[in-house]
Amino acid sequence: MNIFLTLDYELFFGKNSGTQQKCIIEPIDKLLNILDKYDIKATFFVDSGYLIKLDEYRKQYPILEDDYCAVRSQIEELDKNGHDIQLHIHPHWEDSCFNGTKWMIDIGRYRLHDFNKNEIDDIVYRYKKVLTDIVGDKIFMHRAGGWCLQPFEMLVGALKKYNIWLDSTVFEDGKNKSPSHFFDFTNAPKKTLWKFNANPLIEDKNGFFTEVPIGSYKVSPLFFWKLAYLKFLGNNRYKAFGDGNAASSSTSKWSKFRMLTQYTNSVVSIDGYKVSFLEKAYREFLKKEDSTNFVVIGHPKAMSLFSLEKLEEFIIKNKNENFTTYFKEFNNAK
């Protein structure tokens, strides 16, 4: 049994992006206090478009110099200590800027698919290179920003060209109808690993790409009502570490209504109150025919004290399992 703890290393993408100190640096340091205690390594999917923008604007605005140095230093330290650094692509950074005081986030082009093929090629090249310049030639996988992986045909050329062959974006029965954040994984294989070519939902044993999907768990509408209650009225134990706000358009009205009125599949996550079903999701996962790779997702900005408490409980209960990283398990697979 392989358990992958994965974190999307990023700011918020709403009108208030939050600070890198509260959304990234401090939450990860808190997380590492637990992981180090049990000698567990995690995979960090770094939003490298943010690194590129920090590097660009720190020359014009010295206020960003400390941010750039802190983020780069933390990534270097994570890599040095055996954690896995991989690629997370949020191409809206192409249209976003720093006004001297805060980040002006423009999500008009949120998906890679909002760019033409030459632009996609350039984005994948630059976003991978900025990470390779920090950790060396270790980048071979990616997670799509906002789960926006489809239509995959538009991404094939660039990902192949820059040898990005492993993906961890899909989750069972995941679906969002928002035009700017569209994805539909309802027909994905019911497996924990498969190969594919032009379509990540169609298995091809000779495919160039490999998918290791994020774990999912069916939750009731009551869960999301309670989640909303705790978000607005919960105490500090449930309060997210991050000091920004998510983009209001990230989840379609249809998806929100669906979550509040019927059972839906959610990613297995350590974000906020979602961590409350981590152990249950794992127990359900063990009953499946294929229970080889259990992928847990998290966002440092969305974690809370409750997140860390429950994560540590999960680690203690399952300490005999193989908590691992993609680099350790797949680096020599190609």
ZIDATA-V336455 format. One record per pair of residues at least 12 apart in sequence whose ideal C-beta (glycine too) atoms are under 10 Angstrom apart, sorted by the first residue. I is the first residue (numbers start at 0). J is the second residue. If there is no record, write none. Layout:
I;J + I;J
//
This chain:
0;191 + 0;281 + 0;284 + 0;285 + 0;290 + 0;291 + 0;292 + 0;293 + 0;317 + 0;319 + 0;320 + 0;321 + 0;322 + 0;323 + 1;191 + 1;192 + 1;211 + 1;290 + 1;291 + 1;292 + 1;293 + 1;294 + 1;320 + 1;321 + 1;322 + 1;323 + 1;324 + 1;325 + 1;327 + 1;328 + 2;39 + 2;214 + 2;281 + 2;284 + 2;292 + 2;293 + 2;294 + 2;295 + 2;313 + 2;314 + 2;317 + 2;320 + 2;321 + 2;322 + 2;323 + 3;40 + 3;41 + 3;42 + 3;83 + 3;167 + 3;211 + 3;213 + 3;214 + 3;292 + 3;293 + 3;294 + 3;295 + 3;296 + 3;321 + 3;322 + 3;323 + 3;324 + 3;325 + 3;327 + 3;328 + 4;30 + 4;34 + 4;39 + 4;40 + 4;41 + 4;42 + 4;43 + 4;82 + 4;83 + 4;269 + 4;293 + 4;294 + 4;295 + 4;296 + 4;297 + 4;310 + 4;313 + 4;314 + 4;322 + 4;323 + 4;324 + 5;41 + 5;42 + 5;43 + 5;44 + 5;83 + 5;85 + 5;87 + 5;142 + 5;167 + 5;211 + 5;213 + 5;268 + 5;269 + 5;294 + 5;295 + 5;296 + 5;297 + 5;324 + 5;325 + 6;23 + 6;26 + 6;27 + 6;30 + 6;41 + 6;42 + 6;43 + 6;44 + 6;45 + 6;77 + 6;82 + 6;87 + 6;269 + 6;270 + 6;295 + 6;296 + 6;297 + 6;298 + 6;299 + 6;300 + 6;302 + 7;43 + 7;44 + 7;45 + 7;46 + 7;87 + 7;89 + 7;142 + 7;144 + 7;145 + 7;270 + 7;296 + 7;297 + 7;298 + 7;299 + 7;300 + 7;301 + 8;22 + 8;23 + 8;27 + 8;42 + 8;43 + 8;44 + 8;45 + 8;46 + 8;47 + 8;49 + 8;50 + 8;70 + 8;73 + 8;74 + 8;77 + 8;84 + 8;85 + 8;87 + 8;298 + 8;299 + 8;300 + 9;22 + 9;23 + 9;44 + 9;45 + 9;46 + 9;47 + 9;48 + 9;49 + 9;87 + 9;89 + 9;144 + 9;241 + 9;298 + 9;299 + 9;300 + 10;22 + 10;23 + 10;46 + 10;49 + 10;89 + 10;102 + 10;104 + 10;241 + 10;242 + 10;243 + 10;298 + 10;299 + 10;300 + 11;102 + 11;104 + 11;239 + 11;241 + 11;242 + 11;243 + 11;244 + 11;245 + 11;246 + 11;298 + 11;300 + 11;301 + 12;46 + 12;89 + 12;91 + 12;92 + 12;95 + 12;102 + 12;104 + 12;105 + 12;106 + 12;109 + 12;144 + 12;145 + 12;243 + 12;244 + 12;245 + 12;246 + 12;248 + 12;249 + 13;104 + 13;106 + 13;243 + 13;244 + 13;245 + 13;246 + 13;247 + 13;248 + 13;249 + 14;101 + 14;102 + 14;103 + 14;104 + 14;243 + 14;244 + 14;246 + 14;247 + 15;101 + 15;102 + 15;104 + 15;241 + 15;242 + 15;243 + 15;244 + 15;245 + 16;49 + 16;95 + 16;97 + 16;101 + 16;102 + 16;103 + 16;104 + 16;241 + 16;242 + 16;243 + 16;244 + 16;246 + 16;300 + 17;101 + 17;102 + 17;239 + 17;240 + 17;241 + 17;242 + 17;243 + 17;244 + 17;245 + 17;300 + 18;66 + 18;101 + 18;102 + 18;241 + 18;242 + 18;243 + 18;300 + 19;49 + 19;53 + 19;63 + 19;65 + 19;66 + 19;67 + 19;69 + 19;70 + 19;73 + 19;102 + 19;300 + 20;65 + 20;66 + 20;69 + 20;70 + 20;242 + 21;239 + 21;240 + 21;241 + 21;242 + 21;243 + 21;299 + 21;300 + 22;239 + 22;240 + 22;241 + 22;242 + 22;243 + 22;298 + 22;299 + 22;300 + 22;301 + 23;43 + 23;45 + 23;46 + 23;49 + 23;66 + 23;69 + 23;70 + 23;73 + 23;74 + 23;240 + 23;241 + 23;298 + 23;299 + 23;300 + 24;66 + 24;69 + 24;70 + 24;72 + 24;73 + 24;299 + 25;240 + 25;241 + 25;242 + 25;299 + 26;239 + 26;240 + 26;241 + 26;297 + 26;298 + 26;299 + 26;300 + 26;301 + 26;302 + 26;303 + 26;306 + 26;307 + 27;41 + 27;43 + 27;73 + 27;74 + 27;76 + 27;77 + 27;82 + 27;240 + 27;299 + 27;302 + 28;73 + 28;299 + 29;240 + 29;299 + 29;302 + 29;303 + 29;304 + 29;306 + 29;307 + 30;43 + 30;240 + 30;269 + 30;297 + 30;299 + 30;302 + 30;306 + 30;307 + 30;310 + 31;73 + 31;76 + 31;77 + 31;80 + 31;82 + 32;307 + 32;311 + 33;307 + 33;308 + 33;310 + 33;311 + 33;314 + 34;80 + 34;82 + 34;310 + 34;311 + 34;314 + 34;322 + 35;80 + 36;311 + 36;314 + 36;315 + 37;311 + 37;314 + 37;315 + 37;318 + 37;322 + 38;81 + 38;322 + 39;81 + 39;82 + 39;310 + 39;314 + 39;318 + 39;322 + 39;323 + 39;324 + 40;77 + 40;80 + 40;81 + 40;82 + 40;83 + 40;322 + 40;323 + 40;324 + 40;326 + 40;327 + 41;77 + 41;81 + 41;82 + 41;83 + 41;295 + 41;297 + 41;322 + 41;323 + 41;324 + 42;77 + 42;82 + 42;83 + 42;84 + 42;85 + 42;140 + 42;142 + 42;167 + 42;294 + 42;296 + 42;323 + 42;324 + 42;325 + 42;326 + 42;327 + 43;73 + 43;74 + 43;77 + 43;78 + 43;82 + 43;83 + 43;84 + 43;85 + 43;87 + 43;297 + 43;299 + 43;324 + 44;83 + 44;84 + 44;85 + 44;86 + 44;87 + 44;88 + 44;140 + 44;141 + 44;142 + 44;143 + 44;144 + 44;167 + 44;168 + 44;296 + 44;298 + 44;325 + 45;70 + 45;73 + 45;74 + 45;77 + 45;84 + 45;85 + 45;86 + 45;87 + 45;126 + 45;129 + 45;130 + 45;133 + 45;134 + 45;138 + 45;142 + 46;70 + 46;86 + 46;87 + 46;88 + 46;89 + 46;92 + 46;126 + 46;142 + 46;144 + 47;74 + 47;84 + 47;85 + 47;86 + 47;87 + 47;88 + 47;89 + 47;92 + 47;122 + 47;125 + 47;126 + 47;127 + 47;128 + 47;129 + 47;130 + 47;131 + 47;132 + 47;133 + 47;138 + 48;87 + 48;88 + 48;89 + 48;90 + 48;91 + 48;92 + 48;93 + 48;95 + 48;122 + 48;125 + 48;126 + 48;129 + 48;144 + 49;66 + 49;67 + 49;70 + 49;87 + 49;89 + 49;92 + 49;95 + 49;102 + 49;126 + 49;129 + 50;67 + 50;70 + 50;71 + 50;74 + 50;92 + 50;126 + 50;129 + 50;130 + 50;132 + 50;133 + 51;92 + 51;93 + 51;122 + 51;125 + 51;126 + 51;128 + 51;129 + 52;67 + 52;92 + 52;93 + 52;95 + 52;96 + 52;97 + 52;102 + 53;66 + 53;67 + 53;68 + 53;69 + 53;70 + 53;71 + 53;92 + 53;97 + 53;102 + 53;129 + 54;67 + 54;70 + 54;71 + 54;129 + 54;132 + 55;67 + 55;92 + 55;96 + 55;97 + 56;96 + 56;97 + 56;98 + 56;99 + 56;102 + 57;97 + 59;97 + 59;99 + 60;97 + 60;98 + 60;99 + 60;100 + 62;97 + 62;99 + 62;100 + 63;97 + 63;99 + 63;102 + 66;97 + 70;133 + 71;129 + 71;132 + 71;133 + 72;133 + 74;130 + 74;133 + 74;134 + 75;133 + 75;134 + 77;133 + 77;134 + 78;130 + 78;133 + 78;134 + 78;135 + 78;137 + 78;326 + 79;134 + 81;324 + 81;326 + 81;327 + 82;134 + 82;324 + 82;326 + 83;134 + 83;137 + 83;138 + 83;140 + 83;323 + 83;324 + 83;325 + 83;326 + 83;327 + 83;328 + 83;329 + 83;330 + 84;130 + 84;131 + 84;133 + 84;134 + 84;135 + 84;137 + 84;138 + 84;324 + 84;326 + 85;127 + 85;130 + 85;134 + 85;137 + 85;138 + 85;139 + 85;140 + 85;141 + 85;142 + 85;163 + 85;165 + 85;166 + 85;167 + 85;324 + 85;325 + 85;326 + 86;123 + 86;126 + 86;127 + 86;129 + 86;130 + 86;131 + 86;138 + 86;139 + 86;140 + 86;141 + 86;142 + 86;143 + 86;158 + 86;161 + 86;163 + 86;165 + 86;166 + 87;126 + 87;130 + 87;141 + 87;142 + 87;143 + 87;144 + 87;168 + 88;110 + 88;111 + 88;119 + 88;122 + 88;123 + 88;126 + 88;127 + 88;141 + 88;142 + 88;143 + 88;144 + 88;145 + 88;147 + 88;154 + 88;158 + 88;163 + 89;104 + 89;106 + 89;109 + 89;110 + 89;111 + 89;126 + 89;143 + 89;144 + 89;145 + 89;147 + 90;106 + 90;108 + 90;109 + 90;110 + 90;111 + 90;112 + 90;113 + 90;114 + 90;118 + 90;119 + 90;122 + 90;123 + 90;126 + 90;143 + 90;144 + 90;147 + 91;104 + 91;105 + 91;106 + 91;107 + 91;108 + 91;109 + 91;110 + 91;113 + 91;144 + 91;145 + 91;179 + 91;246 + 92;104 + 92;105 + 92;108 + 92;122 + 92;126 + 92;144 + 93;105 + 93;108 + 93;113 + 93;114 + 93;118 + 93;121 + 93;122 + 93;125 + 94;106 + 94;107 + 94;108 + 94;109 + 94;113 + 95;107 + 95;108 + 101;243 + 102;243 + 104;243 + 104;246 + 106;144 + 106;145 + 106;179 + 106;180 + 106;246 + 106;247 + 106;248 + 106;249 + 107;179 + 108;179 + 109;144 + 109;145 + 109;147 + 109;177 + 109;178 + 109;179 + 109;180 + 109;181 + 109;246 + 109;248 + 109;249 + 110;143 + 110;144 + 110;145 + 110;146 + 110;147 + 110;148 + 110;149 + 110;153 + 110;178 + 110;179 + 110;180 + 110;181 + 110;182 + 111;123 + 111;126 + 111;143 + 111;144 + 111;147 + 111;148 + 111;153 + 111;154 + 111;157 + 111;158 + 112;143 + 112;147 + 112;148 + 112;149 + 112;150 + 112;151 + 112;152 + 112;153 + 112;154 + 112;181 + 113;147 + 113;179 + 114;153 + 115;153 + 116;153 + 116;154 + 116;155 + 116;156 + 116;157 + 117;157 + 118;157 + 119;153 + 119;154 + 119;155 + 119;156 + 119;157 + 119;158 + 120;154 + 120;156 + 120;157 + 120;158 + 120;160 + 120;161 + 121;157 + 122;157 + 123;141 + 123;154 + 123;156 + 123;157 + 123;158 + 123;159 + 123;160 + 123;161 + 123;163 + 124;157 + 124;160 + 124;161 + 126;138 + 126;141 + 126;161 + 126;163 + 127;139 + 127;141 + 127;157 + 127;158 + 127;161 + 127;162 + 127;163 + 128;161 + 131;161 + 134;326 + 136;162 + 137;326 + 137;330 + 138;161 + 138;162 + 138;163 + 138;326 + 139;161 + 139;162 + 139;163 + 139;164 + 139;165 + 139;209 + 139;325 + 139;326 + 139;329 + 139;330 + 139;332 + 139;333 + 140;158 + 140;163 + 140;164 + 140;165 + 140;166 + 140;167 + 140;168 + 140;208 + 140;209 + 140;211 + 140;325 + 140;326 + 140;329 + 140;330 + 141;154 + 141;158 + 141;161 + 141;163 + 141;164 + 141;165 + 141;166 + 141;167 + 141;168 + 141;208 + 142;165 + 142;166 + 142;167 + 142;168 + 142;169 + 142;213 + 142;296 + 143;166 + 143;167 + 143;168 + 143;169 + 143;182 + 143;199 + 144;168 + 144;180 + 145;168 + 145;175 + 145;177 + 145;179 + 145;180 + 145;181 + 145;182 + 145;246 + 145;249 + 145;250 + 146;168 + 146;169 + 146;170 + 146;173 + 146;174 + 146;175 + 146;180 + 146;181 + 146;182 + 146;183 + 146;184 + 146;213 + 146;266 + 146;296 + 147;168 + 147;175 + 147;177 + 147;179 + 147;180 + 147;181 + 147;182 + 148;166 + 148;168 + 148;169 + 148;181 + 148;182 + 148;183 + 148;184 + 148;199 + 148;200 + 148;210 + 149;168 + 149;169 + 149;181 + 149;182 + 149;183 + 149;184 + 149;198 + 149;199 + 149;200 + 150;181 + 150;197 + 150;198 + 150;199 + 151;166 + 151;168 + 151;195 + 151;196 + 151;197 + 151;198 + 151;199 + 151;200 + 151;201 + 151;208 + 152;196 + 152;197 + 152;198 + 153;197 + 154;166 + 154;197 + 154;199 + 154;208 + 155;196 + 155;197 + 155;198 + 155;207 + 155;208 + 158;207 + 158;208 + 159;196 + 159;207 + 159;208 + 162;207 + 162;333 + 163;208 + 164;194 + 164;206 + 164;207 + 164;208 + 164;209 + 164;329 + 164;332 + 164;333 + 165;192 + 165;208 + 165;209 + 165;210 + 165;211 + 165;325 + 165;326 + 165;328 + 165;329 + 165;330 + 165;332 + 165;333 + 166;195 + 166;199 + 166;208 + 166;209 + 166;210 + 166;211 + 166;212 + 167;209 + 167;210 + 167;211 + 167;212 + 167;213 + 167;292 + 167;294 + 167;296 + 167;325 + 168;182 + 168;184 + 168;199 + 168;210 + 168;211 + 168;212 + 168;213 + 168;296 + 169;182 + 169;184 + 169;187 + 169;188 + 169;193 + 169;195 + 169;199 + 169;200 + 169;210 + 169;211 + 169;212 + 169;213 + 169;215 + 169;294 + 170;182 + 170;184 + 170;187 + 170;212 + 170;213 + 170;214 + 170;215 + 170;216 + 170;264 + 170;265 + 170;266 + 170;267 + 170;268 + 170;294 + 170;296 + 171;184 + 171;185 + 171;187 + 171;188 + 171;189 + 171;190 + 171;191 + 171;212 + 171;213 + 171;214 + 171;215 + 171;216 + 171;217 + 171;264 + 171;266 + 171;287 + 172;184 + 172;185 + 172;186 + 172;187 + 172;189 + 172;215 + 172;217 + 172;263 + 172;264 + 172;265 + 173;185 + 173;187 + 173;212 + 173;213 + 173;215 + 173;263 + 173;264 + 173;265 + 173;266 + 174;251 + 174;253 + 174;254 + 174;257 + 174;263 + 174;264 + 175;249 + 175;250 + 175;251 + 175;253 + 175;254 + 175;255 + 175;257 + 176;250 + 176;251 + 176;252 + 176;253 + 176;254 + 176;257 + 177;246 + 177;248 + 177;249 + 177;250 + 177;251 + 177;252 + 177;253 + 177;254 + 177;255 + 178;248 + 178;251 + 179;246 + 179;248 + 179;249 + 179;251 + 180;246 + 180;248 + 180;249 + 180;250 + 180;251 + 180;254 + 181;251 + 183;200 + 184;199 + 184;200 + 184;212 + 184;213 + 184;215 + 184;264 + 185;200 + 185;264 + 186;198 + 186;200 + 186;201 + 187;199 + 187;200 + 187;201 + 187;202 + 187;210 + 187;212 + 187;215 + 188;200 + 188;201 + 188;202 + 188;210 + 188;212 + 188;289 + 189;212 + 189;287 + 189;288 + 189;289 + 190;202 + 190;210 + 190;211 + 190;212 + 190;287 + 190;288 + 190;289 + 190;291 + 190;292 + 191;210 + 191;211 + 191;212 + 191;214 + 191;284 + 191;287 + 191;288 + 191;289 + 191;290 + 191;291 + 191;292 + 191;293 + 191;294 + 192;209 + 192;210 + 192;211 + 192;212 + 192;289 + 192;291 + 192;292 + 192;328 + 192;329 + 193;206 + 193;208 + 193;209 + 193;210 + 193;211 + 193;212 + 193;289 + 194;206 + 194;207 + 194;208 + 194;209 + 194;210 + 195;207 + 195;208 + 195;209 + 195;210 + 196;208 + 199;212 + 207;333 + 209;325 + 209;329 + 209;332 + 209;333 + 211;291 + 211;292 + 211;294 + 211;325 + 211;328 + 211;329 + 212;266 + 212;292 + 212;294 + 213;266 + 213;267 + 213;268 + 213;293 + 213;294 + 213;295 + 213;296 + 214;265 + 214;266 + 214;267 + 214;268 + 214;277 + 214;280 + 214;281 + 214;283 + 214;284 + 214;292 + 214;293 + 214;294 + 214;295 + 214;296 + 215;263 + 215;264 + 215;265 + 215;266 + 215;267 + 215;268 + 215;280 + 215;283 + 215;284 + 215;294 + 216;263 + 216;264 + 216;265 + 216;266 + 216;267 + 216;268 + 216;273 + 216;276 + 216;277 + 216;279 + 216;280 + 216;281 + 216;283 + 216;284 + 217;262 + 217;263 + 217;264 + 217;265 + 217;276 + 217;280 + 217;283 + 218;258 + 218;262 + 218;263 + 218;264 + 218;265 + 218;273 + 218;275 + 218;276 + 218;279 + 218;280 + 219;258 + 219;261 + 219;262 + 219;263 + 220;256 + 220;257 + 220;258 + 220;259 + 220;260 + 220;261 + 220;262 + 220;263 + 221;259 + 221;262 + 222;258 + 222;259 + 222;262 + 222;263 + 222;265 + 222;272 + 222;273 + 222;275 + 222;276 + 223;255 + 223;257 + 223;258 + 223;259 + 223;260 + 223;263 + 223;265 + 223;272 + 223;273 + 224;258 + 224;259 + 225;272 + 225;275 + 226;258 + 226;259 + 226;265 + 226;270 + 226;271 + 226;272 + 226;273 + 226;275 + 227;255 + 227;258 + 227;259 + 227;272 + 228;272 + 229;271 + 229;272 + 229;275 + 229;303 + 229;305 + 230;271 + 230;272 + 233;271 + 233;272 + 233;303 + 233;305 + 234;304 + 234;305 + 235;303 + 235;304 + 235;305 + 236;303 + 236;304 + 236;305 + 236;306 + 236;308 + 237;271 + 237;272 + 237;303 + 237;304 + 237;305 + 237;306 + 238;271 + 238;303 + 238;304 + 238;305 + 239;270 + 239;271 + 239;298 + 239;299 + 239;300 + 239;301 + 239;302 + 239;303 + 239;304 + 239;305 + 239;306 + 240;271 + 240;298 + 240;299 + 240;300 + 240;301 + 240;302 + 240;303 + 240;304 + 240;306 + 240;307 + 241;298 + 241;299 + 241;300 + 241;301 + 241;302 + 241;303 + 242;300 + 243;300 + 245;298 + 245;300 + 245;301 + 265;280 + 266;280 + 266;294 + 266;295 + 266;296 + 266;297 + 267;279 + 267;280 + 267;281 + 267;283 + 267;284 + 267;293 + 267;294 + 267;295 + 267;296 + 267;297 + 268;280 + 268;295 + 268;296 + 268;297 + 268;298 + 268;301 + 268;302 + 268;306 + 269;295 + 269;296 + 269;297 + 269;298 + 269;299 + 269;301 + 269;302 + 269;303 + 269;305 + 269;306 + 269;307 + 269;309 + 269;310 + 269;313 + 270;296 + 270;297 + 270;298 + 270;299 + 270;300 + 270;301 + 270;302 + 270;303 + 270;306 + 271;297 + 271;298 + 271;301 + 271;302 + 271;303 + 271;305 + 271;306 + 272;303 + 272;305 + 272;306 + 272;309 + 273;296 + 273;297 + 273;301 + 273;305 + 273;306 + 273;309 + 274;295 + 274;297 + 274;302 + 274;303 + 274;305 + 274;306 + 274;307 + 274;308 + 274;309 + 274;310 + 274;312 + 274;313 + 275;305 + 275;306 + 275;309 + 276;309 + 277;295 + 277;306 + 277;309 + 277;310 + 277;312 + 277;313 + 277;317 + 278;309 + 278;312 + 278;313 + 278;316 + 278;317 + 280;293 + 280;295 + 280;313 + 281;293 + 281;295 + 281;313 + 281;316 + 281;317 + 281;320 + 282;316 + 292;321 + 292;323 + 292;325 + 292;328 + 293;317 + 293;320 + 293;321 + 293;322 + 294;325 + 295;310 + 295;313 + 295;322 + 297;310
//
